[in-house]
Amino acid sequence: MSDIRRQSIISSLVIYFGFAIGLLNTYLFTKQGLFTEEQYGLTGIFIAISIMMSALAGMAMPSFIFKFYPYYNDNLPPKKNDMITWALLISVIGFILVLIAGIALKHLVVRKFGGNSQMLVTYYYWLFPMGFGLTIYTVLEAYAWNLHKSVLTNFLREVQWRLFTTIFIVLFVTGIIGDFSLFIKFFAFTYPGIAIILFIYLVATKKIHFSFNVSKVTRRFFKKILALCLYVYSGTFIFTLSQVFDTFVIASLKGLDKAGIYTLATVISSVVQAPQRGVIAASIAHLSKGWKDKNIPLLQRIYQRSSLNLLIFSCGIFVLIWMNFADGVTTFNLKPEYLEAIDVLFLLGLARIIDMGTGVNAQLITTSTYWRFELVSGLILLSLMLPLTYILTKEYGIIGPAFANIISISIYNLIRIAFLWIKFKLFPFTLPSIYTLLLALAGFGVCYFAFHNMHGFMAMVLRSLLFIIIYAGGVIYFNLSPDIKPVWETVRKRMGIK
């Protein structure tokens, strides 16, 4: 657990640094006089479609790597390990198919988005470089996680990618990039940029080898690999579609300007989820090994600790964001239209807490022998998310997808919790989970009544400091997580606190 804790903490710090850069980018995107809501909405839908392309083109290769890496690593010398060769080759073929389909179906995009989101039609073909870059990066990232290089991959995805965006924003604002047309074209190559960096690193450090000879492991497990990929591919596509469908619907029905407002709420709420990637990246190899060794106690320990630690982080960050959002929009001179995102942010933030509070349940399922259930639960999610999003968006505007999100994610995670309990007696929650929620509510209540008549930058600072004292102090004092004390002792030693 110490290795998972160490990598999770370092990765979380890296991810939060990346989110700080992302918030700077968000500020520049939404500040009055720089970008329009429609332009910001276009960057959001570029990311959403790239994620969708990656899920389609990847052919479940990341899941293949997560599940079978221990078998390849334990039974083959590095130079005869053909896993990454086939994973990359199949992903490239998958993207070529996506590209062909995208060109063939452009008329459908024009019909659905041409009325309210003309800019998407204008820059349609620039989506493909971005989607290709994310496809390749996702495969390389999955391989690097099993090499215990999660800190590096999180740096590239969360920090370096955003730094590329920051550079292009600054060049656009200063006039070096002459117009938005050129900016969005540069933006389309941000994901290919980090994919190239990771690929060069893996080759230069000899962490990756290419072999086009079919290994004994591939031959032995071929049928299982094929079955896994077919099932997980469907499940991954379904889950990814559910994640980005809201942005598509808003852009189609309400326009890119409303998509821009929704994107702001999505970006800010994603800060709540920042530690999740670090925990998943650090634990995935241990989960695969745990299932291989039939080490149920280890799996239970990872499940409960991931649930509790992510719940502690997500509740704290959400309350800090929610308390200060309105003051932040006015204090930092964002466009007043973005205040419309406040209710969306609340619902999306709660959905993130629910998803994080259930720990690594998705990773437990996909690395187990019951990985087929990921497709079943994904189908349930999709059957809820898609119709709810469309109906509620037409009826209630941009808050509709947020309602659909929290309803669907809640049911989706409840089903997975029940499945893991019934099959393996694995359960994520403990009494400290309840104490964490109560502590967060108490901290919010105190801060709200203490400063609800005070506004501006100083109110944000005082409100945040008081909550941190109450919440962080309570978490440490009551020792809510077994990982808190070792971390706190390390911080005390480094800072010389007695």
Number of C-alpha atoms within 10 A of each C-alpha: 14 9 12 20 21 15 21 24 18 18 28 21 18 23 26 20 16 24 22 16 20 22 17 14 19 19 17 19 22 26 19 15 11 14 17 17 24 21 21 23 28 25 19 25 22 23 19 22 20 24 23 25 26 28 29 24 27 30 26 26 30 24 23 25 23 20 25 20 21 16 16 19 15 10 13 14 9 16 12 18 24 22 25 22 15 16 21 21 14 17 25 18 14 20 24 14 13 19 20 10 11 18 12 10 11 13 13 11 15 16 11 17 22 17 15 16 24 19 17 24 17 12 15 16 16 17 23 21 19 26 30 29 21 29 32 26 26 24 24 24 24 24 25 22 22 21 13 18 17 26 22 18 26 24 21 24 22 23 22 20 23 23 18 17 21 19 13 20 23 14 14 18 17 10 10 10 16 12 11 14 13 12 16 19 16 17 23 25 23 22 27 19 18 22 26 14 13 20 17 13 14 15 12 10 8 11 14 22 15 16 15 11 11 13 16 15 18 19 10 10 13 12 11 13 18 13 14 21 21 15 17 26 24 21 25 22 25 23 23 20 23 23 18 18 21 26 24 21 22 28 29 20 20 19 22 31 21 24 30 28 24 27 26 27 25 19 16 22 26 18 22 28 23 25 24 27 17 25 27 20 25 27 29 23 21 19 27 24 20 20 17 16 10 12 12 15 11 16 22 18 15 23 23 23 22 28 26 28 24 26 29 26 20 29 24 24 20 23 22 22 20 17 19 18 19 19 18 17 20 16 14 14 13 19 15 13 13 21 19 16 22 19 16 22 26 19 20 25 29 20 22 24 23 21 24 27 26 24 28 25 23 18 20 25 18 23 22 17 13 14 21 19 19 23 21 16 22 22 19 17 24 22 14 19 26 20 12 21 27 20 15 17 22 16 11 11 17 27 23 20 29 28 21 24 25 21 17 23 20 17 15 20 21 15 16 20 20 14 19 18 13 11 9 12 12 21 20 22 19 13 9 17 19 12 16 24 15 12 19 24 16 15 22 23 12 15 21 15 9 13 14 12 8 14 16 15 15 12 16 21 11 15 23 19 14 16 23 17 12 18 23 17 12 17 20 14 11 12 13 20 19 11 16 17 15 13 14 12 13 12 12 12 10 9 9 8 8 6
